[in-house]
Amino acid sequence: MKTNFLRKELKNYIDKEIKPLYKAFDKAHNLSHYKFVTNNCVEYSNELIKKGVEIDLEIAFVVGAYHDVGLIRGRENHAKSSADFVRNDKKIKTFFDEQKIEIIAQAVEDHSSHLSYEPRSIYGKIVADADRNNSLYLVFSRPVKYGLKNEKHLSREE
């Protein structure tokens, strides 16, 4: 994916500090998942731009990059933890003003498929869709990988 729309300093920060966090997560939320979601966020945003919707590609990419970082605090409430991570990230505040930080944080929080409400912004809708896997392999492999790691009391067949 081309990232020429990103400021060089922002891209370097994401590549060095945010993206590596995904190395420590389970196989369903690893670097491959990071790439899948960030690529989808940019692809979906470009499609919306072609239809006349005003989208900031930097924000869309950053939302995709941060969407699962809350997993460092555990699986439960990771979307909220991811939003808190954004709000408390001093470095990201050097790239965006407070209003954009809040847009990013809310979109990250709204990415979960377990929401009882619709995402609050177009960026929340983009990342929610980007995070949903449409290939059958991905749809079924992610929960299996998660189960293998976290449901130790079950056999592989179960």
N, CA and C atoms as a LAMMPS dump frame, in Angstrom:
ITEM: TIMESTEP
0
ITEM: NUMBER OF ATOMS
474
ITEM: BOX BOUNDS ff ff ff
-5.0000000000000000e+02 5.0000000000000000e+02
-5.0000000000000000e+02 5.0000000000000000e+02
-5.0000000000000000e+02 5.0000000000000000e+02
ITEM: ATOMS id mol type element x y z
1 1 1 N 0.844 -1.175 0
2 1 2 C 0 0 0
3 1 3 C 0.892 1.242 0
4 2 1 N 0.547 2.17 -0.839
5 2 2 C 1.256 3.442 -0.864
6 2 3 C 0.8 4.28 0.308
7 3 1 N 1.76 4.891 0.983
8 3 2 C 1.438 5.752 2.124
9 3 3 C 1.976 7.159 1.894
10 4 1 N 2.052 7.582 0.638
11 4 2 C 2.589 8.907 0.332
12 4 3 C 1.705 10.041 0.845
13 5 1 N 0.524 9.728 1.318
14 5 2 C -0.373 10.734 1.89
15 5 3 C -0.026 11.017 3.353
16 6 1 N 0.832 10.186 3.945
17 6 2 C 1.218 10.367 5.342
18 6 3 C 2.439 11.267 5.447
19 7 1 N 2.431 12.139 6.441
20 7 2 C 3.637 12.904 6.73
21 7 3 C 4.739 11.927 7.127
22 8 1 N 5.946 12.195 6.694
23 8 2 C 7.069 11.289 6.929
24 8 3 C 7.268 11.006 8.425
25 9 1 N 7.195 12.034 9.245
26 9 2 C 7.398 11.867 10.689
27 9 3 C 6.288 11.014 11.314
28 10 1 N 5.07 11.203 10.839
29 10 2 C 3.945 10.408 11.336
30 10 3 C 4.109 8.946 10.93
31 11 1 N 4.454 8.702 9.675
32 11 2 C 4.677 7.333 9.208
33 11 3 C 5.783 6.664 10.016
34 12 1 N 6.88 7.382 10.246
35 12 2 C 7.983 6.815 11.033
36 12 3 C 7.535 6.47 12.451
37 13 1 N 6.755 7.355 13.06
38 13 2 C 6.265 7.093 14.413
39 13 3 C 5.37 5.855 14.441
40 14 1 N 4.43 5.781 13.537
41 14 2 C 3.522 4.625 13.488
42 14 3 C 4.328 3.347 13.255
43 15 1 N 5.254 3.39 12.294
44 15 2 C 6.055 2.197 11.963
45 15 3 C 6.937 1.743 13.113
46 16 1 N 7.457 2.683 13.889
47 16 2 C 8.413 2.326 14.96
48 16 3 C 7.768 2.08 16.313
49 17 1 N 6.628 2.731 16.579
50 17 2 C 6.048 2.66 17.928
51 17 3 C 4.685 1.976 18.008
52 18 1 N 3.869 2.097 16.998
53 18 2 C 2.511 1.55 17.064
54 18 3 C 2.447 0.174 16.397
55 19 1 N 2.868 0.082 15.18
56 19 2 C 2.818 -1.182 14.439
57 19 3 C 3.493 -2.334 15.193
58 20 1 N 4.67 -2.143 15.806
59 20 2 C 5.319 -3.257 16.523
60 20 3 C 4.516 -3.815 17.698
61 21 1 N 3.575 -3.036 18.24
62 21 2 C 2.747 -3.539 19.335
63 21 3 C 1.986 -4.79 18.913
64 22 1 N 1.622 -4.862 17.647
65 22 2 C 0.836 -5.989 17.136
66 22 3 C 1.632 -7.299 17.134
67 23 1 N 2.949 -7.229 17.253
68 23 2 C 3.778 -8.44 17.314
69 23 3 C 3.487 -9.25 18.576
70 24 1 N 3.042 -8.579 19.626
71 24 2 C 2.809 -9.244 20.908
72 24 3 C 1.39 -9.776 21.057
73 25 1 N 0.527 -9.465 20.128
74 25 2 C -0.873 -9.873 20.231
75 25 3 C -1.065 -11.276 19.675
76 26 1 N -2.252 -11.837 19.895
77 26 2 C -2.563 -13.176 19.403
78 26 3 C -2.571 -13.204 17.876
79 27 1 N -2.603 -14.392 17.32
80 27 2 C -2.506 -14.558 15.867
81 27 3 C -3.676 -13.936 15.114
82 28 1 N -4.755 -13.694 15.786
83 28 2 C -5.9 -13.055 15.14
84 28 3 C -5.751 -11.529 15.103
85 29 1 N -4.769 -10.999 15.833
86 29 2 C -4.568 -9.548 15.912
87 29 3 C -3.091 -9.198 15.749
88 30 1 N -2.43 -9.877 14.826
89 30 2 C -0.995 -9.708 14.642
90 30 3 C -0.696 -8.668 13.558
91 31 1 N 0.561 -8.65 13.093
92 31 2 C 0.953 -7.686 12.059
93 31 3 C 0.163 -7.86 10.762
94 32 1 N -0.186 -9.088 10.474
95 32 2 C -0.984 -9.354 9.283
96 32 3 C -2.351 -8.675 9.405
97 33 1 N -2.942 -8.758 10.582
98 33 2 C -4.235 -8.102 10.835
99 33 3 C -4.08 -6.576 10.76
100 34 1 N -3.013 -6.054 11.345
101 34 2 C -2.721 -4.618 11.27
102 34 3 C -2.702 -4.168 9.809
103 35 1 N -1.966 -4.897 8.985
104 35 2 C -1.851 -4.549 7.566
105 35 3 C -3.21 -4.647 6.871
106 36 1 N -3.946 -5.703 7.162
107 36 2 C -5.274 -5.901 6.571
108 36 3 C -6.183 -4.705 6.876
109 37 1 N -6.232 -4.311 8.134
110 37 2 C -7.148 -3.233 8.541
111 37 3 C -6.683 -1.88 8.016
112 38 1 N -5.391 -1.574 8.134
113 38 2 C -4.926 -0.272 7.633
114 38 3 C -5.116 -0.183 6.121
115 39 1 N -4.828 -1.264 5.408
116 39 2 C -5.054 -1.268 3.953
117 39 3 C -6.524 -1.047 3.622
118 40 1 N -7.395 -1.753 4.328
119 40 2 C -8.832 -1.594 4.093
120 40 3 C -9.3 -0.174 4.408
121 41 1 N -8.803 0.396 5.494
122 41 2 C -9.195 1.768 5.846
123 41 3 C -8.858 2.734 4.71
124 42 1 N -7.672 2.597 4.148
125 42 2 C -7.259 3.481 3.062
126 42 3 C -8.052 3.182 1.797
127 43 1 N -8.214 1.905 1.492
128 43 2 C -8.967 1.523 0.295
129 43 3 C -10.416 2.013 0.368
130 44 1 N -11.086 1.774 1.488
131 44 2 C -12.472 2.207 1.647
132 44 3 C -12.576 3.735 1.597
133 45 1 N -11.605 4.408 2.207
134 45 2 C -11.595 5.869 2.195
135 45 3 C -11.439 6.402 0.781
136 46 1 N -10.555 5.8 0.015
137 46 2 C -10.374 6.223 -1.378
138 46 3 C -11.654 6.04 -2.188
139 47 1 N -12.367 4.951 -1.928
140 47 2 C -13.643 4.733 -2.628
141 47 3 C -14.66 5.805 -2.25
142 48 1 N -14.689 6.177 -0.985
143 48 2 C -15.607 7.235 -0.547
144 48 3 C -15.218 8.587 -1.129
145 49 1 N -13.928 8.854 -1.199
146 49 2 C -13.444 10.106 -1.786
147 49 3 C -13.893 10.208 -3.246
148 50 1 N -13.798 9.089 -3.979
149 50 2 C -14.239 9.065 -5.38
150 50 3 C -15.725 9.4 -5.504
151 51 1 N -16.488 9.104 -4.445
152 51 2 C -17.93 9.385 -4.448
153 51 3 C -18.246 10.768 -3.885
154 52 1 N -17.202 11.558 -3.602
155 52 2 C -17.405 12.924 -3.143
156 52 3 C -17.445 13.111 -1.639
157 53 1 N -17.171 12.062 -0.871
158 53 2 C -17.162 12.184 0.585
159 53 3 C -15.808 12.745 1.014
160 54 1 N -15.847 13.713 1.919
161 54 2 C -14.606 14.322 2.394
162 54 3 C -13.99 13.438 3.488
163 55 1 N -12.843 12.868 3.173
164 55 2 C -12.139 11.967 4.098
165 55 3 C -10.681 12.403 4.172
166 56 1 N -10.129 12.433 5.363
167 56 2 C -8.713 12.687 5.575
168 56 3 C -8.017 11.324 5.636
169 57 1 N -7.222 11.009 4.618
170 57 2 C -6.567 9.694 4.551
171 57 3 C -5.632 9.45 5.728
172 58 1 N -4.981 10.498 6.209
173 58 2 C -4.105 10.323 7.376
174 58 3 C -4.906 9.835 8.577
175 59 1 N -6.037 10.46 8.812
176 59 2 C -6.868 10.057 9.948
177 59 3 C -7.361 8.629 9.752
178 60 1 N -7.81 8.301 8.564
179 60 2 C -8.303 6.944 8.297
180 60 3 C -7.208 5.911 8.562
181 61 1 N -5.999 6.18 8.108
182 61 2 C -4.887 5.254 8.334
183 61 3 C -4.559 5.135 9.82
184 62 1 N -4.482 6.264 10.502
185 62 2 C -4.14 6.265 11.938
186 62 3 C -5.192 5.507 12.74
187 63 1 N -6.457 5.687 12.411
188 63 2 C -7.523 4.941 13.088
189 63 3 C -7.292 3.441 12.91
190 64 1 N -6.992 3.026 11.687
191 64 2 C -6.701 1.606 11.442
192 64 3 C -5.501 1.12 12.223
193 65 1 N -4.469 1.944 12.298
194 65 2 C -3.243 1.562 13.006
195 65 3 C -3.483 1.394 14.505
196 66 1 N -4.312 2.234 15.093
197 66 2 C -4.537 2.22 16.549
198 66 3 C -5.7 1.327 16.983
199 67 1 N -6.458 0.785 16.065
200 67 2 C -7.748 0.194 16.438
201 67 3 C -7.652 -0.933 17.47
202 68 1 N -6.563 -1.686 17.509
203 68 2 C -6.453 -2.798 18.469
204 68 3 C -5.338 -2.631 19.498
205 69 1 N -4.716 -1.466 19.595
206 69 2 C -3.59 -1.315 20.528
207 69 3 C -4.008 -1.524 21.982
208 70 1 N -5.266 -1.378 22.282
209 70 2 C -5.755 -1.608 23.65
210 70 3 C -5.615 -3.051 24.102
211 71 1 N -5.311 -3.945 23.175
212 71 2 C -5.075 -5.346 23.545
213 71 3 C -3.887 -5.49 24.492
214 72 1 N -3.047 -4.489 24.597
215 72 2 C -1.942 -4.546 25.562
216 72 3 C -2.471 -4.605 26.989
217 73 1 N -3.725 -4.211 27.18
218 73 2 C -4.361 -4.272 28.503
219 73 3 C -5.333 -5.446 28.613
220 74 1 N -5.38 -6.293 27.585
221 74 2 C -6.272 -7.448 27.605
222 74 3 C -7.382 -7.328 26.589
223 75 1 N -8.024 -8.441 26.333
224 75 2 C -9.053 -8.524 25.285
225 75 3 C -10.331 -7.777 25.655
226 76 1 N -10.741 -7.928 26.908
227 76 2 C -11.986 -7.305 27.337
228 76 3 C -11.858 -5.786 27.297
229 77 1 N -12.835 -5.142 26.697
230 77 2 C -12.875 -3.683 26.566
231 77 3 C -11.677 -3.123 25.801
232 78 1 N -11.113 -3.91 24.885
233 78 2 C -9.92 -3.432 24.186
234 78 3 C -10.207 -2.229 23.296
235 79 1 N -11.428 -2.099 22.799
236 79 2 C -11.747 -0.942 21.963
237 79 3 C -11.694 0.344 22.797
238 80 1 N -12.255 0.303 23.991
239 80 2 C -12.189 1.457 24.908
240 80 3 C -10.744 1.719 25.316
241 81 1 N -9.994 0.664 25.609
242 81 2 C -8.584 0.826 25.965
243 81 3 C -7.784 1.411 24.808
244 82 1 N -8.132 1.021 23.583
245 82 2 C -7.461 1.578 22.404
246 82 3 C -7.734 3.076 22.293
247 83 1 N -8.98 3.471 22.552
248 83 2 C -9.333 4.896 22.521
249 83 3 C -8.575 5.664 23.598
250 84 1 N -8.477 5.09 24.782
251 84 2 C -7.716 5.727 25.87
252 84 3 C -6.246 5.865 25.49
253 85 1 N -5.711 4.846 24.834
254 85 2 C -4.325 4.872 24.37
255 85 3 C -4.115 6.079 23.444
256 86 1 N -5.033 6.275 22.503
257 86 2 C -4.946 7.413 21.576
258 86 3 C -4.966 8.721 22.363
259 87 1 N -5.92 8.854 23.262
260 87 2 C -6.072 10.107 24.017
261 87 3 C -4.859 10.419 24.889
262 88 1 N -4.136 9.381 25.307
263 88 2 C -2.987 9.569 26.194
264 88 3 C -1.64 9.516 25.478
265 89 1 N -1.655 9.332 24.187
266 89 2 C -0.417 9.246 23.413
267 89 3 C 0.102 10.666 23.146
268 90 1 N 1.135 11.052 23.868
269 90 2 C 1.669 12.409 23.747
270 90 3 C 2.232 12.686 22.356
271 91 1 N 2.823 11.692 21.742
272 91 2 C 3.446 11.891 20.429
273 91 3 C 2.391 12.13 19.343
274 92 1 N 1.279 11.401 19.373
275 92 2 C 0.263 11.585 18.334
276 92 3 C -0.31 13.001 18.412
277 93 1 N -0.252 13.59 19.594
278 93 2 C -0.749 14.962 19.78
279 93 3 C 0.133 15.991 19.082
280 94 1 N 1.345 15.59 18.685
281 94 2 C 2.199 16.516 17.935
282 94 3 C 1.799 16.555 16.457
283 95 1 N 0.975 15.603 16.028
284 95 2 C 0.551 15.529 14.635
285 95 3 C -0.878 16.03 14.403
286 96 1 N -1.713 15.963 15.442
287 96 2 C -3.128 16.314 15.288
288 96 3 C -3.571 17.199 16.443
289 97 1 N -4.538 18.067 16.171
290 97 2 C -5.096 18.897 17.236
291 97 3 C -6.074 18.06 18.075
292 98 1 N -6.545 18.635 19.157
293 98 2 C -7.407 17.905 20.099
294 98 3 C -8.699 17.403 19.446
295 99 1 N -9.264 18.193 18.554
296 99 2 C -10.507 17.781 17.887
297 99 3 C -10.262 16.53 17.043
298 100 1 N -9.181 16.494 16.299
299 100 2 C -8.874 15.322 15.472
300 100 3 C -8.489 14.121 16.323
301 101 1 N -7.797 14.375 17.426
302 101 2 C -7.463 13.277 18.356
303 101 3 C -8.746 12.627 18.852
304 102 1 N -9.733 13.436 19.185
305 102 2 C -10.997 12.89 19.687
306 102 3 C -11.733 12.123 18.587
307 103 1 N -11.689 12.604 17.356
308 103 2 C -12.288 11.878 16.234
309 103 3 C -11.621 10.516 16.088
310 104 1 N -10.298 10.497 16.16
311 104 2 C -9.549 9.241 16.054
312 104 3 C -9.908 8.304 17.201
313 105 1 N -9.9 8.833 18.43
314 105 2 C -10.201 8.012 19.609
315 105 3 C -11.608 7.421 19.534
316 106 1 N -12.59 8.23 19.172
317 106 2 C -13.96 7.725 19.076
318 106 3 C -14.091 6.669 17.987
319 107 1 N -13.43 6.876 16.858
320 107 2 C -13.495 5.896 15.771
321 107 3 C -12.876 4.575 16.203
322 108 1 N -11.744 4.655 16.887
323 108 2 C -11.07 3.455 17.396
324 108 3 C -11.996 2.731 18.375
325 109 1 N -12.628 3.476 19.253
326 109 2 C -13.545 2.876 20.229
327 109 3 C -14.759 2.259 19.541
328 110 1 N -15.188 2.841 18.454
329 110 2 C -16.399 2.387 17.76
330 110 3 C -16.161 1.242 16.781
331 111 1 N -14.943 0.708 16.71
332 111 2 C -14.663 -0.333 15.713
333 111 3 C -15.224 -1.7 16.094
334 112 1 N -15.565 -1.89 17.336
335 112 2 C -15.983 -3.2 17.823
336 112 3 C -17.297 -3.671 17.196
337 113 1 N -17.354 -4.944 16.885
338 113 2 C -18.583 -5.516 16.321
339 113 3 C -19.658 -5.704 17.394
340 114 1 N -19.312 -5.488 18.643
341 114 2 C -20.253 -5.688 19.751
342 114 3 C -20.934 -4.394 20.186
343 115 1 N -20.823 -3.362 19.383
344 115 2 C -21.437 -2.078 19.742
345 115 3 C -22.946 -2.174 19.789
346 116 1 N -23.526 -1.436 20.706
347 116 2 C -24.985 -1.347 20.759
348 116 3 C -25.473 -0.087 20.045
349 117 1 N -24.531 0.643 19.441
350 117 2 C -24.857 1.867 18.72
351 117 3 C -24.044 1.914 17.426
352 118 1 N -24.46 2.762 16.519
353 118 2 C -23.734 2.94 15.258
354 118 3 C -22.501 3.814 15.517
355 119 1 N -21.377 3.536 14.837
356 119 2 C -20.193 4.39 15.006
357 119 3 C -20.536 5.868 14.836
358 120 1 N -19.869 6.693 15.628
359 120 2 C -20.198 8.115 15.702
360 120 3 C -19.714 8.953 14.522
361 121 1 N -18.772 8.436 13.742
362 121 2 C -18.259 9.211 12.614
363 121 3 C -18.028 8.293 11.418
364 122 1 N -17.746 8.918 10.289
365 122 2 C -17.428 8.149 9.09
366 122 3 C -16.18 7.296 9.331
367 123 1 N -15.246 7.787 10.129
368 123 2 C -14.019 7.036 10.411
369 123 3 C -14.306 5.79 11.248
370 124 1 N -15.255 5.901 12.154
371 124 2 C -15.682 4.732 12.928
372 124 3 C -16.334 3.698 12.039
373 125 1 N -17.121 4.154 11.094
374 125 2 C -17.767 3.234 10.15
375 125 3 C -16.731 2.573 9.253
376 126 1 N -15.754 3.348 8.809
377 126 2 C -14.702 2.806 7.943
378 126 3 C -13.929 1.72 8.663
379 127 1 N -13.447 2.01 9.877
380 127 2 C -12.623 1.015 10.581
381 127 3 C -13.446 -0.192 11.011
382 128 1 N -14.712 0.022 11.351
383 128 2 C -15.565 -1.116 11.713
384 128 3 C -15.698 -2.069 10.529
385 129 1 N -15.924 -1.512 9.34
386 129 2 C -16.006 -2.348 8.142
387 129 3 C -14.648 -2.938 7.78
388 130 1 N -13.597 -2.146 7.924
389 130 2 C -12.247 -2.608 7.582
390 130 3 C -11.807 -3.768 8.463
391 131 1 N -12.286 -3.783 9.686
392 131 2 C -11.907 -4.82 10.656
393 131 3 C -12.682 -6.118 10.449
394 132 1 N -13.786 -6.036 9.755
395 132 2 C -14.579 -7.235 9.491
396 132 3 C -13.956 -7.965 8.321
397 133 1 N -13.748 -9.221 8.489
398 133 2 C -13.09 -10.014 7.45
399 133 3 C -14.131 -10.684 6.579
400 134 1 N -14 -10.512 5.284
401 134 2 C -14.982 -11.061 4.376
402 134 3 C -14.589 -12.392 3.755
403 135 1 N -13.315 -12.749 3.807
404 135 2 C -12.956 -14.046 3.239
405 135 3 C -13.321 -15.137 4.247
406 136 1 N -13.79 -16.254 3.741
407 136 2 C -14.177 -17.354 4.635
408 136 3 C -13.012 -17.817 5.491
409 137 1 N -11.816 -17.868 4.898
410 137 2 C -10.654 -18.298 5.667
411 137 3 C -10.456 -17.39 6.879
412 138 1 N -10.486 -16.082 6.655
413 138 2 C -10.263 -15.158 7.759
414 138 3 C -11.402 -15.172 8.756
415 139 1 N -12.619 -15.281 8.266
416 139 2 C -13.776 -15.3 9.162
417 139 3 C -13.665 -16.452 10.158
418 140 1 N -13.237 -17.597 9.682
419 140 2 C -13.175 -18.768 10.555
420 140 3 C -11.826 -18.952 11.232
421 141 1 N -10.747 -18.493 10.617
422 141 2 C -9.43 -18.735 11.209
423 141 3 C -9.159 -17.851 12.416
424 142 1 N -9.618 -16.607 12.414
425 142 2 C -9.346 -15.718 13.544
426 142 3 C -9.94 -16.25 14.848
427 143 1 N -11.224 -16.654 14.892
428 143 2 C -11.734 -17.178 16.156
429 143 3 C -11.07 -18.496 16.556
430 144 1 N -10.699 -19.305 15.581
431 144 2 C -10.017 -20.566 15.893
432 144 3 C -8.657 -20.267 16.519
433 145 1 N -7.911 -19.357 15.922
434 145 2 C -6.597 -18.987 16.468
435 145 3 C -6.741 -18.422 17.87
436 146 1 N -7.741 -17.59 18.062
437 146 2 C -7.977 -17.026 19.386
438 146 3 C -8.299 -18.144 20.379
439 147 1 N -9.163 -19.071 19.976
440 147 2 C -9.539 -20.18 20.853
441 147 3 C -8.371 -21.073 21.201
442 148 1 N -7.521 -21.36 20.234
443 148 2 C -6.351 -22.203 20.494
444 148 3 C -5.442 -21.568 21.541
445 149 1 N -5.343 -20.25 21.501
446 149 2 C -4.482 -19.566 22.457
447 149 3 C -5.132 -19.426 23.834
448 150 1 N -6.419 -19.168 23.862
449 150 2 C -7.068 -18.769 25.11
450 150 3 C -7.977 -19.813 25.755
451 151 1 N -8.311 -20.851 25.048
452 151 2 C -9.193 -21.89 25.595
453 151 3 C -8.396 -23.178 25.787
454 152 1 N -7.409 -23.119 26.665
455 152 2 C -6.46 -24.228 26.868
456 152 3 C -7.137 -25.504 27.369
457 153 1 N -8.28 -25.374 28.002
458 153 2 C -8.974 -26.544 28.538
459 153 3 C -9.648 -27.383 27.44
460 154 1 N -9.774 -26.817 26.233
461 154 2 C -10.391 -27.533 25.115
462 154 3 C -9.32 -28.213 24.266
463 155 1 N -9.681 -29.325 23.68
464 155 2 C -8.758 -29.985 22.759
465 155 3 C -8.753 -29.217 21.438
466 156 1 N -7.796 -29.506 20.583
467 156 2 C -7.712 -28.833 19.289
468 156 3 C -8.981 -29.036 18.468
469 157 1 N -9.548 -30.233 18.512
470 157 2 C -10.767 -30.536 17.772
471 157 3 C -11.957 -29.764 18.326
472 158 1 N -12.032 -29.642 19.658
473 158 2 C -13.153 -28.921 20.271
474 158 3 C -13.103 -27.465 19.878
